[in-house]
Amino acid sequence: MTKPSAKRHLPTSPFKPPVVPAPKHFAVGDQVNHDIYGLGRVIGIEEGIAALVNFGGSVEQRILSPYAKMTKL
């Protein structure tokens, strides 16, 4: 079985194209929640690439953009 591909928006369509969500932006010091790692604090940013997050003690993870599983608190 093949996966259905995303439908493209035709310029002549009377319907608006789907809205693309804006990328999430984090700053050093932001408190975040990750679906797998839990609560943490951003300790470093690689602009547009990744965020370095401390999840307590010495547990640090590099979370890659687009940060699908991470939300700002």
N, CA, C and O of each residue as an XYZ file, in Angstrom:
292
protein
N       0.825     -1.176      0.000
C       0.000      0.000      0.000
C       0.873      1.244      0.000
O       1.925      1.273      0.639
N       0.443      2.250     -0.703
C       1.188      3.503     -0.727
C       0.505      4.511      0.178
O      -0.706      4.465      0.394
N       1.309      5.416      0.699
C       0.769      6.466      1.554
C       0.194      7.569      0.676
O       0.781      7.912     -0.350
N      -0.947      8.128      1.069
C      -1.485      9.236      0.285
C      -0.593     10.461      0.433
O      -0.159     10.797      1.535
N      -0.327     11.114     -0.672
C       0.517     12.309     -0.619
C      -0.322     13.518     -0.222
O      -1.548     13.507     -0.338
N       0.346     14.539      0.240
C      -0.345     15.760      0.624
C      -0.929     16.410     -0.622
O      -0.277     16.484     -1.664
N      -2.159     16.875     -0.500
C      -2.801     17.500     -1.646
C      -2.248     18.902     -1.839
O      -2.096     19.665     -0.886
N      -1.956     19.220     -3.069
C      -1.448     20.560     -3.336
C      -2.610     21.511     -3.558
O      -3.689     21.101     -3.985
N      -2.384     22.757     -3.272
C      -3.406     23.786     -3.411
C      -3.362     24.338     -4.829
O      -2.315     24.781     -5.300
N      -4.502     24.310     -5.502
C      -4.571     24.847     -6.855
C      -4.826     26.351     -6.801
O      -5.659     26.805     -6.017
N      -4.128     27.125     -7.617
C      -4.319     28.578     -7.588
C      -5.740     29.000     -7.948
O      -6.179     30.078     -7.545
N      -6.465     28.175     -8.694
C      -7.825     28.531     -9.097
C      -8.880     28.080     -8.091
O     -10.073     28.284     -8.320
N      -8.464     27.474     -6.989
C      -9.402     26.975     -5.989
C     -10.066     28.125     -5.243
O      -9.409     29.117     -4.924
N     -11.372     28.002     -4.959
C     -12.052     29.053     -4.194
C     -11.758     28.969     -2.694
O     -12.148     29.855     -1.933
N     -11.077     27.913     -2.275
C     -10.773     27.728     -0.859
C      -9.382     28.248     -0.549
O      -8.497     28.225     -1.404
N      -9.191     28.716      0.673
C      -7.884     29.229      1.087
C      -6.912     28.075      1.268
O      -7.318     26.976      1.648
N      -5.623     28.314      0.999
C      -4.635     27.252      1.224
C      -4.498     26.971      2.713
O      -4.771     27.847      3.534
N      -4.072     25.745      3.077
C      -3.909     25.440      4.501
C      -2.845     26.330      5.137
O      -1.832     26.662      4.520
N      -3.101     26.703      6.373
C      -2.194     27.582      7.096
C      -1.028     26.751      7.649
O      -1.235     25.737      8.316
N       0.181     27.193      7.364
C       1.370     26.525      7.878
C       1.684     27.127      9.241
O       1.854     28.342      9.342
N       1.768     26.300     10.310
C       2.044     26.861     11.638
C       3.422     27.522     11.690
O       4.386     27.041     11.094
N       3.485     28.626     12.413
C       4.753     29.339     12.556
C       5.727     28.498     13.370
O       5.318     27.797     14.295
N       7.018     28.562     13.033
C       7.989     27.790     13.815
C       8.066     28.321     15.241
O       7.908     29.519     15.476
N       8.310     27.425     16.186
C       8.400     27.814     17.586
C       9.769     28.426     17.850
O      10.782     27.965     17.323
N       9.785     29.465     18.668
C      11.032     30.123     19.033
C      11.216     30.024     20.541
O      10.307     30.327     21.314
N      12.387     29.604     20.938
C      12.716     29.489     22.348
C      13.915     30.372     22.648
O      14.739     30.628     21.771
N      14.012     30.835     23.882
C      15.130     31.662     24.320
C      15.785     30.988     25.523
O      15.168     30.175     26.211
N      17.038     31.340     25.761
C      17.755     30.799     26.909
C      17.013     31.224     28.175
O      16.685     32.396     28.355
N      16.757     30.252     29.044
C      16.050     30.522     30.290
C      14.580     30.150     30.248
O      13.934     30.121     31.295
N      14.025     29.864     29.071
C      12.620     29.476     28.980
C      12.396     28.121     29.642
O      13.206     27.207     29.495
N      11.292     28.001     30.368
C      10.898     26.711     30.916
C      10.070     26.011     29.855
O       9.197     26.619     29.236
N      10.349     24.719     29.644
C       9.672     23.962     28.604
C       9.201     22.620     29.145
O       9.665     22.143     30.181
N       8.269     22.030     28.416
C       7.810     20.676     28.716
C       7.987     19.847     27.451
O       7.540     20.248     26.376
N       8.638     18.693     27.575
C       8.860     17.791     26.453
C       8.035     16.535     26.695
O       7.955     16.056     27.826
N       7.423     15.999     25.646
C       6.548     14.834     25.781
C       7.271     13.616     26.336
O       6.649     12.791     27.006
N       8.566     13.482     26.076
C       9.318     12.309     26.532
C      10.145     12.620     27.785
O      10.120     11.852     28.747
N      10.872     13.734     27.781
C      11.811     14.044     28.862
C      11.198     14.797     30.028
O      11.779     14.809     31.113
N      10.040     15.426     29.844
C       9.375     16.138     30.935
C       9.753     17.609     31.011
O      10.021     18.242     29.990
N       9.773     18.155     32.239
C      10.046     19.577     32.455
C      11.533     19.869     32.345
O      12.371     19.070     32.763
N      11.844     21.023     31.777
C      13.240     21.407     31.640
C      13.386     22.890     31.416
O      12.400     23.626     31.363
N      14.645     23.333     31.284
C      14.954     24.748     31.049
C      15.958     24.834     29.903
O      16.946     24.101     29.865
N      15.683     25.751     28.966
C      16.570     25.943     27.817
C      17.863     26.590     28.298
O      17.836     27.632     28.952
N      19.005     25.964     27.970
C      20.303     26.504     28.389
C      21.167     26.907     27.206
O      22.249     27.465     27.383
N      20.689     26.626     25.997
C      21.447     27.015     24.815
C      20.580     26.924     23.575
O      19.642     26.128     23.520
N      20.898     27.749     22.568
C      20.130     27.777     21.323
C      21.094     27.739     20.140
O      22.080     28.476     20.105
N      20.800     26.882     19.184
C      21.451     26.911     17.883
C      20.361     27.384     16.929
O      19.499     26.597     16.538
N      20.390     28.642     16.556
C      19.300     29.306     15.856
C      18.799     28.513     14.650
O      19.540     28.275     13.695
N      17.527     28.108     14.709
C      16.898     27.393     13.621
C      17.285     25.930     13.504
O      16.785     25.232     12.622
N      18.173     25.447     14.381
C      18.645     24.070     14.273
C      18.224     23.241     15.477
O      17.589     22.198     15.320
N      18.571     23.691     16.673
C      18.313     22.890     17.871
C      18.322     23.763     19.112
O      18.768     24.911     19.094
N      17.812     23.178     20.198
C      17.848     23.821     21.512
C      18.465     22.835     22.494
O      18.131     21.650     22.473
N      19.355     23.307     23.348
C      19.956     22.476     24.387
C      19.153     22.711     25.658
O      19.046     23.839     26.139
N      18.583     21.623     26.200
C      17.671     21.734     27.329
C      18.169     20.879     28.482
O      18.551     19.724     28.292
N      18.162     21.461     29.700
C      18.524     20.744     30.916
C      17.234     20.226     31.536
O      16.335     21.001     31.861
N      17.152     18.907     31.698
C      15.960     18.280     32.261
C      16.185     17.832     33.698
O      15.634     16.818     34.128
N      16.980     18.571     34.430
C      17.210     18.265     35.838
C      18.524     17.552     36.055
O      18.852     16.604     35.342
N      19.282     18.015     37.050
C      20.576     17.403     37.351
C      21.531     17.553     36.183
O      21.750     18.656     35.682
N      22.098     16.436     35.753
C      23.061     16.485     34.649
C      22.459     15.953     33.355
O      23.197     15.615     32.429
N      21.131     15.871     33.274
C      20.474     15.363     32.070
C      20.239     16.515     31.101
O      19.346     17.336     31.308
N      21.039     16.572     30.047
C      20.902     17.598     29.019
C      20.640     16.915     27.692
O      21.284     15.919     27.361
N      19.696     17.448     26.932
C      19.342     16.892     25.635
C      19.358     17.998     24.590
O      18.985     19.138     24.864
N      19.793     17.642     23.400
C      19.763     18.551     22.260
C      18.500     18.205     21.477
O      18.419     17.140     20.865
N      17.519     19.101     21.493
C      16.233     18.890     20.838
C      16.270     19.609     19.491
O      16.475     20.822     19.430
N      16.070     18.850     18.417
C      16.143     19.405     17.069
C      14.858     20.125     16.681
O      13.765     19.761     17.113
N      15.018     21.163     15.850
C      13.878     21.885     15.299
C      13.128     20.944     14.369
O      13.790     20.169     13.679
N      11.846     20.949     14.296
C      10.855     21.947     14.593
C      10.194     21.821     15.969
O       9.106     22.360     16.170
N      10.804     21.144     16.892
C      10.345     21.065     18.290
C       8.906     20.574     18.401
O       8.116     21.152     19.147
N       8.558     19.529     17.680
C       7.179     19.025     17.656
C       6.704     18.552     19.021
O       5.522     18.681     19.336
N       7.596     18.008     19.833
C       7.190     17.444     21.120
C       7.482     18.368     22.294
O       7.362     17.945     23.444
N       7.867     19.632     22.038
C       8.258     20.536     23.108
C       7.394     21.790     23.070
O       7.166     22.375     22.012
N       6.915     22.195     24.260
C       6.113     23.411     24.370
C       6.683     24.320     25.448
O       7.265     23.855     26.428
N       6.508     25.621     25.254
C       6.964     26.610     26.230
C       5.915     26.744     27.320
O       4.716     26.756     27.041
N       6.376     26.845     28.583
C       5.441     27.015     29.699
C       5.309     28.470     30.068
O       4.564     28.809     30.987
